[in-house]
C-alpha cells in the first residue's frame, strides 16, 4: 500500500547506542531490520605546528556540535607571547628615541652654519629611513603577537557535527587525528 511505501523510505536518524538501548522492559532488545551506515563523517587532524596536550573524548563517545575533543599545549605559545611583547616594547622605545634624535637634528640644522646643513639633512634622511624600518619591524612583531594570541585562544578543538567518535589515532610521535560519524538506520 502507499502508506507502507512511505514507511519503507523513511530514515530514522539516531546513534546506534540509542537504538540498541531501546528495550521492551522484559530484558529483550528490540531488533530493527535495516542497515546502519555513516551519514556524515568529520575528520580533524592535529595542526603540525602544535602539540596535543589532552584528548578529552574516547572512541564510541557521543558528542554534540561544540563538544571539546582535544586541547593543544599552549605553554610555548605563552612563553613566546611574553617575549614578543617585550620585543615590541623595545621597538617602540627605539622608535621614540630615534624620533627624539630626528627632532634634535632639525633643531641643529636650523642653527648650523650653511656649509653644515647638507650633512645634517643627510643624517635626518637616514634617521627617518631607520624609523620607517623600525616601525615595519614593530608591525611584523604585532602580527606575530596576534597569531600567538589566536593560538592560545583557539587551543581547544571542538566537534563540528553531532555524532559518535569513530576513531582516535594518537600515534605517540606527536600526531593526532580523529573522526566523528553521524549514523542513521535505513529501513528496508
Residue pairs with C-beta under 8 A, 6 or more apart in sequence:
7 187
8 187
8 188
10 187
11 184
11 185
11 186
11 187
12 19
12 184
12 185
12 187
13 39
13 182
13 184
14 183
14 184
14 185
15 62
15 163
15 164
15 183
16 36
16 164
16 183
16 185
17 60
17 62
17 164
19 32
19 36
19 185
20 29
22 29
22 30
23 29
23 30
24 30
32 185
32 187
33 187
33 188
34 185
34 186
34 187
34 188
35 185
35 186
36 183
36 184
36 185
37 183
37 184
37 186
38 166
38 181
38 182
38 183
39 181
39 182
39 183
39 184
40 161
40 163
40 181
40 182
41 166
41 179
41 180
41 181
41 182
42 159
42 160
42 161
42 163
42 179
42 180
42 181
43 177
43 178
43 179
44 69
44 157
44 160
44 177
44 178
44 179
45 175
45 176
45 177
46 52
46 174
46 175
46 176
46 177
47 72
48 175
50 72
50 73
50 151
51 72
51 73
51 76
51 174
52 70
52 71
52 72
52 73
52 170
52 174
52 176
53 70
53 71
53 72
53 73
53 74
54 70
54 71
55 69
55 70
55 168
55 170
55 176
55 178
56 68
56 69
56 70
56 71
57 63
57 67
57 68
57 69
57 70
57 165
57 168
57 178
58 165
58 168
59 165
59 166
59 167
59 168
60 164
60 165
61 164
61 165
62 163
62 164
63 69
63 159
63 162
63 163
63 164
63 165
63 180
64 159
64 162
65 158
65 159
65 160
65 161
65 162
66 158
66 159
67 158
67 159
68 156
68 157
68 158
69 157
69 158
69 159
69 165
69 178
69 180
70 156
70 157
70 176
70 178
71 155
71 156
71 157
72 151
72 155
72 156
72 157
73 155
74 151
74 152
74 155
77 148
77 151
77 152
78 152
80 148
81 145
81 148
81 149
81 152
84 141
84 144
84 145
84 148
85 145
87 141
88 138
88 141
88 142
88 145
91 134
91 137
91 138
91 141
92 138
94 134
95 131
95 134
95 135
95 138
98 127
98 130
98 131
98 134
99 131
101 127
102 124
102 127
102 128
102 131
105 120
105 123
105 124
105 127
106 124
108 120
109 117
109 120
109 121
109 124
112 120
159 180
160 180
161 180
161 182
162 182
163 180
163 181
163 182
163 183
164 180
164 181
164 182
164 183
165 178
165 179
165 180
166 178
166 179
166 180
166 181
167 178
167 179
168 176
168 178
169 175
169 176
169 177
169 178
170 176
